[in-house]
Amino acid sequence: MRRFLYPSDLGSLKAALEEAKAVKSNPYADQALGRNKTLLLLFFNSSLRTRLSSQRAAYNLGMNVIVLDVNKDGWQLETEFGVIMDGDKPEHLREAVPVMGQYCDIIGVRSFARFEKREDDYSEPILQQFIDYSGVPVISLESATRHPLQSFADLLTIEEYKQVERPKVVLTWAPHPRALPQAVPNSFVEWMKLADVDLTVTHPAGYELAPEFMDGVHYEADQKKAFAGADFIYAKNWASYNSYGQILSQDRSWTVDEAKMALTNKARFMHCLPVRRNMIVSDAVIDSEASIVIPEAANRVVSMQVVLKRMLQSIAEDEDF
Ligand code: CP
């Protein structure tokens, strides 16, 4: 396994979920696999969960970890091509990426959407540089368009908490004061389409996700109708895709509250965190027993550990030749 961006990078999701359960029940079983192997975690954007869960997963596998916060710790990196580098960025990504590949065995990269040009964000220029030029396996720690480690953890969490074989899962837009990327909802939809769930997406007009993600997915304009009979409510804000990067609404009637949760089938509440209380979700809901945001975050260690384990196994196989 040389790359983790899409669910297909894992092969069978059923097998990946079984592996995740095994990793969770015996997290130190593969300590020898990561011996003398180094994970580099590179952040162009802030993180709490991804940073800490990735380190924990790597330590569980016996790996060494280097963390670089690009905006604070290194040279400022130029990411545009063909520019005259006479500004404040002394190093180009084109050299920095293969250099970083010399110091580690696996690289994880976090690089959010910039909301300048949609085509640029959706072509994943920074992540692709690492895939093409680092020379080592690359894990997305959330890119412009996807957050696969989050979605894998979300899928595991739903599997653990579901009360029926095929639960109704609702992804609902909720208000937020800042323009947020579509990476989490895109990935969530992409993964849920492959899972044994009944998925509904609800959002105000203008917040349609890219057709490549929404193709074949049930959309319900009325949030209350969408919530009816739901087993899981997954709340998230995202900025507009069609009016790219714009905030079209901050309508707090879309906040998830107790009255809306009462319409569901005693649904569990999920969010990737960080979450804005009383914007995305009311205190009463996130503090209730329905909320599973903490076990959801805990599963981020498991999703990363499965991905790292698969990559370390591939590296070990290559070394045997
Ligand atoms: N959910 C998530 O990726 O959290 P962080 O941004 O804190 O890593």
Boltz pocket constraint, residues with backbone or C-beta under 6 A from the ligand:
constraints:
  - pocket:
      binder: B
      contacts: [[A, 46], [A, 47], [A, 48], [A, 49], [A, 50], [A, 51], [A, 141], [A, 142], [A, 150], [A, 272], [A, 273], [A, 274]]
      max_distance: 6.0
